């Protein structure tokens, strides 16, 4: 994950390299980025922060109900299985 201040610095470096005549793909590669990553960062003309930390994620379909974890512990405790 790349924080917004780092993104801004990396983009500034890429723009500086482009002004000096470097190709976009090579400037990105020098920083370990793909051109596609740069495009995602610069969506709609502005630099976007990483949206993953604030992303809404639905609960998994196979998530245990509130009643199930204690029952699982009882079954595991009464078995010969070791974890």
C-alpha positions as CSV (number, residue, x, y, z in Angstrom):
1,X,0.0,0.0,0.0
2,X,1.4,3.4,-0.9
3,X,0.4,6.3,1.2
4,X,-0.8,9.5,-0.4
5,X,2.3,11.6,0.4
6,X,4.5,8.8,-1.2
7,X,2.2,8.7,-4.3
8,X,2.5,12.5,-4.7
9,X,6.3,12.3,-4.5
10,X,6.5,9.4,-6.9
11,X,4.2,11.1,-9.4
12,X,6.3,14.3,-9.2
13,X,9.4,12.2,-9.9
14,X,7.7,10.6,-12.9
15,X,6.6,14.0,-14.2
16,X,10.1,15.4,-13.8
17,X,11.6,12.4,-15.7
18,X,9.0,12.9,-18.5
19,X,10.0,16.6,-18.8
20,X,13.6,15.5,-19.1
21,X,12.6,13.2,-22.0
22,X,12.0,9.8,-20.4
23,X,9.3,7.5,-21.7
24,X,6.4,7.0,-19.3
25,X,6.8,3.3,-19.0
26,X,10.5,3.5,-18.2
27,X,9.9,6.3,-15.6
28,X,7.3,4.2,-13.9
29,X,9.4,1.0,-14.1
30,X,12.3,2.8,-12.4
31,X,10.0,3.4,-9.4
32,X,8.6,-0.2,-9.5
33,X,5.2,0.9,-10.9
34,X,3.3,-0.1,-13.9
35,X,1.7,2.6,-16.1
36,X,-1.7,1.1,-15.2
37,X,-1.0,1.8,-11.5
38,X,-0.2,5.4,-12.3
39,X,-3.4,5.6,-14.3
40,X,-5.4,4.3,-11.3
41,X,-3.7,6.8,-9.0
42,X,-4.5,9.7,-11.3
43,X,-8.2,9.0,-11.9
44,X,-10.3,12.0,-13.1
45,X,-7.3,14.4,-13.0
46,X,-6.7,14.1,-9.3
47,X,-4.5,11.9,-7.2
48,X,-6.5,9.4,-5.2
49,X,-5.4,7.9,-1.8
50,X,-5.6,4.2,-1.4
51,X,-9.2,3.2,-0.9
52,X,-8.6,-0.3,0.5
53,X,-8.5,0.6,4.2
54,X,-12.0,2.3,4.1
55,X,-13.5,-0.1,1.6
56,X,-16.8,-1.7,2.7
57,X,-16.5,-5.5,2.6
58,X,-19.6,-7.7,3.0
59,X,-19.4,-10.6,5.5
60,X,-18.4,-13.9,3.9
61,X,-21.3,-16.2,3.0
62,X,-19.6,-19.0,5.0
63,X,-19.1,-16.9,8.2
64,X,-20.1,-18.6,11.4
65,X,-23.2,-17.4,13.1
66,X,-22.9,-15.9,16.7
67,X,-24.1,-19.2,18.1
68,X,-21.6,-21.5,16.3
69,X,-18.2,-20.6,17.7
70,X,-18.9,-21.8,21.2
71,X,-20.3,-25.1,19.8
72,X,-17.2,-25.5,17.6
73,X,-14.9,-25.0,20.7
74,X,-16.9,-27.7,22.6
75,X,-16.6,-30.2,19.8
76,X,-12.8,-29.5,19.4
77,X,-12.3,-29.7,23.1
78,X,-14.0,-33.1,23.3
79,X,-12.2,-34.6,20.4
80,X,-8.7,-36.0,20.2
81,X,-7.6,-33.4,17.6
82,X,-4.7,-31.1,18.4
83,X,-4.2,-27.7,16.9
